[in-house]
Amino acid sequence: MTTQPVAFGQFGRTLAFAERALTATLREHLAERETEPETWYALQLIATRGPGLAREALSADLEGSRTLDADSTRELLARLEAEGLIRGDATLDLTAQGEALHRSLRD
């Protein structure tokens, strides 16, 4: 049996604290803009992996998150389409409004 170096445990704790701090900061930033984290995540994925991101690939990524499953992912994408932020069927793109929102959230 191999003993792991102490530094591995320290790194893991440090990484966990950093993730918690960054997540809190992101959630605060999004709350100030009245945007749900799931909306940001979907827009970010489309913006960085598109144009023409396959709906199936996006859905699989979203369903792999902590807060979404297949049903809530379908609801999220339907809402984003209804709000005029994304468009497409088999492949998805940001609309001009979606691009503007994504850009404003990055700032």
N, C-alpha and C positions, 0 to 999 in steps of 0.2 A: 504494500500500500504506500502510495506517494503522499507525502505531507505537502499541502499547499503553502507557499510563502505567506507570511502575515500581510504583506503588502497587497495581496489579492483581495483579502477581506476589507482592508482599508479602502482600496480603490472602489470596491462594490458599494460600500456605504457612501463614499463621496459622490459617486455617480447617482445613487438614489436620491441624495439630498439635492444635487444639482437639478435632476429631473423634476423634483417636487417644486423647487424654486422657479424654474423656467415655466412649468405648467401653470403655477399660480400667477405669474406675471402675464402669460398669454391670456389666461382666463379673464384677468382684470382688464387688460387691453381690449379684449373682445366685448366684455360687458359694457364698457364705456361707449362702445359703438353699437350696442344692442344687437350683437351677433352671437349666435350659438357656436361653440367650438366645432361642432359637426359641420356647420356651414363653411367655416373657415377651412377645415380639413378637405372637404369636397372641392371647394374652389381652388385650393392650393394644388391638389392632385391634378386637376384638369389643366391648370395654368402651367404646371411644370412638366407634365407628361403629354400634353396635347400639342398641337391641335389634333382633333380627331381621336380622342382617347376612347377606346372601346368601353362601352357601357358595362360589359361583363367584367373587365379588368378593374374598372373603378369600383363596381359593386363588391367585388372580392376584397379589394383593399379596405373599403369602408366597413364591410362586415367583420374584418379582422381587428377592428378597433375595440376598445373596452366598452364603448357605449352604444354600439350599433349591432344589429343583427339583420337578417334578410328582410324582415318586414319593415323595420325602421329605416333601413337603407332605401327601400322602394319609396317610402313616404318622404324621406328627405329629398330624393331626386325629383319626385313629383312636385314637391313644394318649391324647389329651386327653379323648376321649369315654369310653374305657375307664377312665380315672382319675376320671371323674365331674366333670370341670371344665367341659365344654361339652355342649350338647344341641341336637338339631335335625337336620333333613334338608336341605331346600333353603335354609333360613335357620338361622343359629346364634345361640345365646345362651349366656351364662355361667350355670352352675348356681350355687346358693348357695355351694357349695364353691369354685367358680371365682371368684366375686366376692370371697370371703374371701381367697383366695390372691392375687388381683390387688391387693386393698387392702393386704395385708401387704407385698407386693413394692414398692409405691409408697412405703411408710413408710421 
